[in-house]
């Protein structure tokens, strides 16, 4: 199991979230905020 996204995965994510940046999804999202990159972190999730 890979721990990174393929180029095709990044393309799909960029289209899904309307990203125009050349940064990869994981580089731009550290998931430390409650609402980051349009995603809501569950209150019981300490990740």
mmCIF file of the N, C-alpha and C atoms, coordinates in Angstrom:
data_MODEL
# 
_entry.id   MODEL 
# 
loop_
_atom_site.group_PDB 
_atom_site.id 
_atom_site.type_symbol 
_atom_site.label_atom_id 
_atom_site.label_alt_id 
_atom_site.label_comp_id 
_atom_site.label_asym_id 
_atom_site.label_entity_id 
_atom_site.label_seq_id 
_atom_site.pdbx_PDB_ins_code 
_atom_site.Cartn_x 
_atom_site.Cartn_y 
_atom_site.Cartn_z 
_atom_site.occupancy 
_atom_site.B_iso_or_equiv 
_atom_site.pdbx_formal_charge 
_atom_site.auth_seq_id 
_atom_site.auth_comp_id 
_atom_site.auth_asym_id 
_atom_site.auth_atom_id 
_atom_site.pdbx_PDB_model_num 
ATOM 1   N N  . UNK A 1 1  ? 0.843   -1.189 0.000   1.00 0.00 ? 1  UNK A N  1 
ATOM 2   C CA . UNK A 1 1  ? 0.000   0.000  0.000   1.00 0.00 ? 1  UNK A CA 1 
ATOM 3   C C  . UNK A 1 1  ? 0.882   1.243  0.000   1.00 0.00 ? 1  UNK A C  1 
ATOM 4   N N  . UNK A 1 2  ? 0.587   2.144  -0.933  1.00 0.00 ? 2  UNK A N  1 
ATOM 5   C CA . UNK A 1 2  ? 1.384   3.362  -1.036  1.00 0.00 ? 2  UNK A CA 1 
ATOM 6   C C  . UNK A 1 2  ? 0.935   4.390  -0.010  1.00 0.00 ? 2  UNK A C  1 
ATOM 7   N N  . UNK A 1 3  ? 1.893   5.218  0.423   1.00 0.00 ? 3  UNK A N  1 
ATOM 8   C CA . UNK A 1 3  ? 1.600   6.277  1.383   1.00 0.00 ? 3  UNK A CA 1 
ATOM 9   C C  . UNK A 1 3  ? 1.526   7.646  0.707   1.00 0.00 ? 3  UNK A C  1 
ATOM 10  N N  . UNK A 1 4  ? 1.564   7.670  -0.622  1.00 0.00 ? 4  UNK A N  1 
ATOM 11  C CA . UNK A 1 4  ? 1.562   8.932  -1.349  1.00 0.00 ? 4  UNK A CA 1 
ATOM 12  C C  . UNK A 1 4  ? 0.562   8.835  -2.488  1.00 0.00 ? 4  UNK A C  1 
ATOM 13  N N  . UNK A 1 5  ? 0.255   9.969  -3.089  1.00 0.00 ? 5  UNK A N  1 
ATOM 14  C CA . UNK A 1 5  ? -0.680  10.004 -4.202  1.00 0.00 ? 5  UNK A CA 1 
ATOM 15  C C  . UNK A 1 5  ? 0.056   9.896  -5.523  1.00 0.00 ? 5  UNK A C  1 
ATOM 16  N N  . UNK A 1 6  ? -0.539  9.213  -6.487  1.00 0.00 ? 6  UNK A N  1 
ATOM 17  C CA . UNK A 1 6  ? 0.024   9.181  -7.827  1.00 0.00 ? 6  UNK A CA 1 
ATOM 18  C C  . UNK A 1 6  ? -0.302  10.500 -8.527  1.00 0.00 ? 6  UNK A C  1 
ATOM 19  N N  . UNK A 1 7  ? 0.333   10.738 -9.665  1.00 0.00 ? 7  UNK A N  1 
ATOM 20  C CA . UNK A 1 7  ? 0.051   11.956 -10.427 1.00 0.00 ? 7  UNK A CA 1 
ATOM 21  C C  . UNK A 1 7  ? -1.422  12.021 -10.810 1.00 0.00 ? 7  UNK A C  1 
ATOM 22  N N  . UNK A 1 8  ? -2.001  10.869 -11.160 1.00 0.00 ? 8  UNK A N  1 
ATOM 23  C CA . UNK A 1 8  ? -3.414  10.831 -11.532 1.00 0.00 ? 8  UNK A CA 1 
ATOM 24  C C  . UNK A 1 8  ? -4.303  11.154 -10.329 1.00 0.00 ? 8  UNK A C  1 
ATOM 25  N N  . UNK A 1 9  ? -3.938  10.638 -9.163  1.00 0.00 ? 9  UNK A N  1 
ATOM 26  C CA . UNK A 1 9  ? -4.687  10.948 -7.941  1.00 0.00 ? 9  UNK A CA 1 
ATOM 27  C C  . UNK A 1 9  ? -4.670  12.448 -7.670  1.00 0.00 ? 9  UNK A C  1 
ATOM 28  N N  . UNK A 1 10 ? -3.487  13.063 -7.814  1.00 0.00 ? 10 UNK A N  1 
ATOM 29  C CA . UNK A 1 10 ? -3.366  14.501 -7.576  1.00 0.00 ? 10 UNK A CA 1 
ATOM 30  C C  . UNK A 1 10 ? -4.203  15.291 -8.564  1.00 0.00 ? 10 UNK A C  1 
ATOM 31  N N  . UNK A 1 11 ? -4.225  14.853 -9.812  1.00 0.00 ? 11 UNK A N  1 
ATOM 32  C CA . UNK A 1 11 ? -5.028  15.531 -10.826 1.00 0.00 ? 11 UNK A CA 1 
ATOM 33  C C  . UNK A 1 11 ? -6.507  15.481 -10.448 1.00 0.00 ? 11 UNK A C  1 
ATOM 34  N N  . UNK A 1 12 ? -6.982  14.312 -10.011 1.00 0.00 ? 12 UNK A N  1 
ATOM 35  C CA . UNK A 1 12 ? -8.379  14.177 -9.605  1.00 0.00 ? 12 UNK A CA 1 
ATOM 36  C C  . UNK A 1 12 ? -8.687  15.045 -8.389  1.00 0.00 ? 12 UNK A C  1 
ATOM 37  N N  . UNK A 1 13 ? -7.777  15.061 -7.412  1.00 0.00 ? 13 UNK A N  1 
ATOM 38  C CA . UNK A 1 13 ? -7.986  15.879 -6.219  1.00 0.00 ? 13 UNK A CA 1 
ATOM 39  C C  . UNK A 1 13 ? -7.998  17.363 -6.564  1.00 0.00 ? 13 UNK A C  1 
ATOM 40  N N  . UNK A 1 14 ? -7.080  17.779 -7.431  1.00 0.00 ? 14 UNK A N  1 
ATOM 41  C CA . UNK A 1 14 ? -7.024  19.182 -7.834  1.00 0.00 ? 14 UNK A CA 1 
ATOM 42  C C  . UNK A 1 14 ? -8.317  19.599 -8.509  1.00 0.00 ? 14 UNK A C  1 
ATOM 43  N N  . UNK A 1 15 ? -8.867  18.725 -9.346  1.00 0.00 ? 15 UNK A N  1 
ATOM 44  C CA . UNK A 1 15 ? -10.135 19.033 -10.018 1.00 0.00 ? 15 UNK A CA 1 
ATOM 45  C C  . UNK A 1 15 ? -11.286 19.034 -9.026  1.00 0.00 ? 15 UNK A C  1 
ATOM 46  N N  . UNK A 1 16 ? -11.280 18.078 -8.107  1.00 0.00 ? 16 UNK A N  1 
ATOM 47  C CA . UNK A 1 16 ? -12.355 17.953 -7.123  1.00 0.00 ? 16 UNK A CA 1 
ATOM 48  C C  . UNK A 1 16 ? -12.429 19.176 -6.223  1.00 0.00 ? 16 UNK A C  1 
ATOM 49  N N  . UNK A 1 17 ? -11.262 19.660 -5.782  1.00 0.00 ? 17 UNK A N  1 
ATOM 50  C CA . UNK A 1 17 ? -11.221 20.789 -4.856  1.00 0.00 ? 17 UNK A CA 1 
ATOM 51  C C  . UNK A 1 17 ? -10.874 22.104 -5.534  1.00 0.00 ? 17 UNK A C  1 
ATOM 52  N N  . UNK A 1 18 ? -10.903 22.107 -6.893  1.00 0.00 ? 18 UNK A N  1 
ATOM 53  C CA . UNK A 1 18 ? -10.628 23.322 -7.666  1.00 0.00 ? 18 UNK A CA 1 
ATOM 54  C C  . UNK A 1 18 ? -9.297  23.953 -7.280  1.00 0.00 ? 18 UNK A C  1 
ATOM 55  N N  . UNK A 1 19 ? -8.276  23.126 -7.080  1.00 0.00 ? 19 UNK A N  1 
ATOM 56  C CA . UNK A 1 19 ? -6.952  23.632 -6.739  1.00 0.00 ? 19 UNK A CA 1 
ATOM 57  C C  . UNK A 1 19 ? -6.231  24.072 -8.005  1.00 0.00 ? 19 UNK A C  1 
ATOM 58  N N  . UNK A 1 20 ? -5.545  25.208 -7.917  1.00 0.00 ? 20 UNK A N  1 
ATOM 59  C CA . UNK A 1 20 ? -4.757  25.670 -9.047  1.00 0.00 ? 20 UNK A CA 1 
ATOM 60  C C  . UNK A 1 20 ? -3.282  25.688 -8.692  1.00 0.00 ? 20 UNK A C  1 
ATOM 61  N N  . UNK A 1 21 ? -2.959  25.398 -7.458  1.00 0.00 ? 21 UNK A N  1 
ATOM 62  C CA . UNK A 1 21 ? -1.573  25.412 -7.008  1.00 0.00 ? 21 UNK A CA 1 
ATOM 63  C C  . UNK A 1 21 ? -0.843  24.164 -7.496  1.00 0.00 ? 21 UNK A C  1 
ATOM 64  N N  . UNK A 1 22 ? 0.464   24.298 -7.674  1.00 0.00 ? 22 UNK A N  1 
ATOM 65  C CA . UNK A 1 22 ? 1.263   23.154 -8.102  1.00 0.00 ? 22 UNK A CA 1 
ATOM 66  C C  . UNK A 1 22 ? 1.666   22.282 -6.916  1.00 0.00 ? 22 UNK A C  1 
ATOM 67  N N  . UNK A 1 23 ? 1.378   22.730 -5.710  1.00 0.00 ? 23 UNK A N  1 
ATOM 68  C CA . UNK A 1 23 ? 1.696   21.932 -4.528  1.00 0.00 ? 23 UNK A CA 1 
ATOM 69  C C  . UNK A 1 23 ? 0.826   20.684 -4.496  1.00 0.00 ? 23 UNK A C  1 
ATOM 70  N N  . UNK A 1 24 ? 1.384   19.616 -4.001  1.00 0.00 ? 24 UNK A N  1 
ATOM 71  C CA . UNK A 1 24 ? 0.587   18.410 -3.864  1.00 0.00 ? 24 UNK A CA 1 
ATOM 72  C C  . UNK A 1 24 ? -0.408  18.592 -2.716  1.00 0.00 ? 24 UNK A C  1 
ATOM 73  N N  . UNK A 1 25 ? -1.417  17.769 -2.707  1.00 0.00 ? 25 UNK A N  1 
ATOM 74  C CA . UNK A 1 25 ? -2.472  17.867 -1.705  1.00 0.00 ? 25 UNK A CA 1 
ATOM 75  C C  . UNK A 1 25 ? -1.912  17.759 -0.288  1.00 0.00 ? 25 UNK A C  1 
ATOM 76  N N  . UNK A 1 26 ? -1.035  16.805 -0.057  1.00 0.00 ? 26 UNK A N  1 
ATOM 77  C CA . UNK A 1 26 ? -0.499  16.598 1.281   1.00 0.00 ? 26 UNK A CA 1 
ATOM 78  C C  . UNK A 1 26 ? 0.461   17.704 1.696   1.00 0.00 ? 26 UNK A C  1 
ATOM 79  N N  . UNK A 1 27 ? 1.138   18.336 0.731   1.00 0.00 ? 27 UNK A N  1 
ATOM 80  C CA . UNK A 1 27 ? 2.038   19.440 1.058   1.00 0.00 ? 27 UNK A CA 1 
ATOM 81  C C  . UNK A 1 27 ? 1.262   20.657 1.535   1.00 0.00 ? 27 UNK A C  1 
ATOM 82  N N  . UNK A 1 28 ? 0.057   20.846 0.999   1.00 0.00 ? 28 UNK A N  1 
ATOM 83  C CA . UNK A 1 28 ? -0.692  22.061 1.301   1.00 0.00 ? 28 UNK A CA 1 
ATOM 84  C C  . UNK A 1 28 ? -1.682  21.883 2.448   1.00 0.00 ? 28 UNK A C  1 
ATOM 85  N N  . UNK A 1 29 ? -1.936  20.654 2.865   1.00 0.00 ? 29 UNK A N  1 
ATOM 86  C CA . UNK A 1 29 ? -2.910  20.395 3.928   1.00 0.00 ? 29 UNK A CA 1 
ATOM 87  C C  . UNK A 1 29 ? -2.250  19.640 5.072   1.00 0.00 ? 29 UNK A C  1 
ATOM 88  N N  . UNK A 1 30 ? -2.168  20.271 6.224   1.00 0.00 ? 30 UNK A N  1 
ATOM 89  C CA . UNK A 1 30 ? -1.580  19.569 7.363   1.00 0.00 ? 30 UNK A CA 1 
ATOM 90  C C  . UNK A 1 30 ? -2.643  19.025 8.306   1.00 0.00 ? 30 UNK A C  1 
ATOM 91  N N  . UNK A 1 31 ? -3.928  19.304 8.021   1.00 0.00 ? 31 UNK A N  1 
ATOM 92  C CA . UNK A 1 31 ? -5.057  18.767 8.782   1.00 0.00 ? 31 UNK A CA 1 
ATOM 93  C C  . UNK A 1 31 ? -5.029  19.151 10.256  1.00 0.00 ? 31 UNK A C  1 
ATOM 94  N N  . UNK A 1 32 ? -4.329  20.244 10.588  1.00 0.00 ? 32 UNK A N  1 
ATOM 95  C CA . UNK A 1 32 ? -4.291  20.690 11.980  1.00 0.00 ? 32 UNK A CA 1 
ATOM 96  C C  . UNK A 1 32 ? -5.491  21.568 12.316  1.00 0.00 ? 32 UNK A C  1 
ATOM 97  N N  . UNK A 1 33 ? -6.078  22.193 11.313  1.00 0.00 ? 33 UNK A N  1 
ATOM 98  C CA . UNK A 1 33 ? -7.238  23.043 11.554  1.00 0.00 ? 33 UNK A CA 1 
ATOM 99  C C  . UNK A 1 33 ? -8.514  22.219 11.477  1.00 0.00 ? 33 UNK A C  1 
ATOM 100 N N  . UNK A 1 34 ? -9.566  22.713 12.108  1.00 0.00 ? 34 UNK A N  1 
ATOM 101 C CA . UNK A 1 34 ? -10.829 21.971 12.107  1.00 0.00 ? 34 UNK A CA 1 
ATOM 102 C C  . UNK A 1 34 ? -11.408 21.870 10.703  1.00 0.00 ? 34 UNK A C  1 
ATOM 103 N N  . UNK A 1 35 ? -11.310 22.965 9.939   1.00 0.00 ? 35 UNK A N  1 
ATOM 104 C CA . UNK A 1 35 ? -11.825 22.978 8.577   1.00 0.00 ? 35 UNK A CA 1 
ATOM 105 C C  . UNK A 1 35 ? -10.682 23.379 7.661   1.00 0.00 ? 35 UNK A C  1 
ATOM 106 N N  . UNK A 1 36 ? -10.010 22.399 7.077   1.00 0.00 ? 36 UNK A N  1 
ATOM 107 C CA . UNK A 1 36 ? -8.853  22.685 6.229   1.00 0.00 ? 36 UNK A CA 1 
ATOM 108 C C  . UNK A 1 36 ? -9.088  22.086 4.849   1.00 0.00 ? 36 UNK A C  1 
ATOM 109 N N  . UNK A 1 37 ? -8.798  22.855 3.829   1.00 0.00 ? 37 UNK A N  1 
ATOM 110 C CA . UNK A 1 37 ? -8.932  22.399 2.445   1.00 0.00 ? 37 UNK A CA 1 
ATOM 111 C C  . UNK A 1 37 ? -10.347 21.912 2.149   1.00 0.00 ? 37 UNK A C  1 
ATOM 112 N N  . UNK A 1 38 ? -11.332 22.514 2.773   1.00 0.00 ? 38 UNK A N  1 
ATOM 113 C CA . UNK A 1 38 ? -12.716 22.164 2.502   1.00 0.00 ? 38 UNK A CA 1 
ATOM 114 C C  . UNK A 1 38 ? -13.192 20.911 3.202   1.00 0.00 ? 38 UNK A C  1 
ATOM 115 N N  . UNK A 1 39 ? -12.355 20.329 4.051   1.00 0.00 ? 39 UNK A N  1 
ATOM 116 C CA . UNK A 1 39 ? -12.750 19.120 4.763   1.00 0.00 ? 39 UNK A CA 1 
ATOM 117 C C  . UNK A 1 39 ? -13.000 19.441 6.227   1.00 0.00 ? 39 UNK A C  1 
ATOM 118 N N  . UNK A 1 40 ? -13.949 18.773 6.796   1.00 0.00 ? 40 UNK A N  1 
ATOM 119 C CA . UNK A 1 40 ? -14.253 18.947 8.215   1.00 0.00 ? 40 UNK A CA 1 
ATOM 120 C C  . UNK A 1 40 ? -13.713 17.734 8.968   1.00 0.00 ? 40 UNK A C  1 
ATOM 121 N N  . UNK A 1 41 ? -12.855 17.996 9.947   1.00 0.00 ? 41 UNK A N  1 
ATOM 122 C CA . UNK A 1 41 ? -12.313 16.906 10.765  1.00 0.00 ? 41 UNK A CA 1 
ATOM 123 C C  . UNK A 1 41 ? -13.319 16.554 11.842  1.00 0.00 ? 41 UNK A C  1 
ATOM 124 N N  . UNK A 1 42 ? -13.550 15.276 12.012  1.00 0.00 ? 42 UNK A N  1 
ATOM 125 C CA . UNK A 1 42 ? -14.465 14.823 13.037  1.00 0.00 ? 42 UNK A CA 1 
ATOM 126 C C  . UNK A 1 42 ? -13.981 15.198 14.425  1.00 0.00 ? 42 UNK A C  1 
ATOM 127 N N  . UNK A 1 43 ? -14.901 15.518 15.326  1.00 0.00 ? 43 UNK A N  1 
ATOM 128 C CA . UNK A 1 43 ? -14.523 15.963 16.667  1.00 0.00 ? 43 UNK A CA 1 
ATOM 129 C C  . UNK A 1 43 ? -13.814 14.862 17.454  1.00 0.00 ? 43 UNK A C  1 
ATOM 130 N N  . UNK A 1 44 ? -14.070 13.598 17.136  1.00 0.00 ? 44 UNK A N  1 
ATOM 131 C CA . UNK A 1 44 ? -13.432 12.502 17.845  1.00 0.00 ? 44 UNK A CA 1 
ATOM 132 C C  . UNK A 1 44 ? -12.123 12.064 17.219  1.00 0.00 ? 44 UNK A C  1 
ATOM 133 N N  . UNK A 1 45 ? -11.729 12.736 16.134  1.00 0.00 ? 45 UNK A N  1 
ATOM 134 C CA . UNK A 1 45 ? -10.505 12.368 15.420  1.00 0.00 ? 45 UNK A CA 1 
ATOM 135 C C  . UNK A 1 45 ? -9.362  13.253 15.865  1.00 0.00 ? 45 UNK A C  1 
ATOM 136 N N  . UNK A 1 46 ? -8.342  12.662 16.474  1.00 0.00 ? 46 UNK A N  1 
ATOM 137 C CA . UNK A 1 46 ? -7.215  13.441 16.989  1.00 0.00 ? 46 UNK A CA 1 
ATOM 138 C C  . UNK A 1 46 ? -6.046  13.474 16.011  1.00 0.00 ? 46 UNK A C  1 
ATOM 139 N N  . UNK A 1 47 ? -6.269  13.052 14.782  1.00 0.00 ? 47 UNK A N  1 
ATOM 140 C CA . UNK A 1 47 ? -5.180  12.999 13.790  1.00 0.00 ? 47 UNK A CA 1 
ATOM 141 C C  . UNK A 1 47 ? -4.682  14.381 13.438  1.00 0.00 ? 47 UNK A C  1 
# 
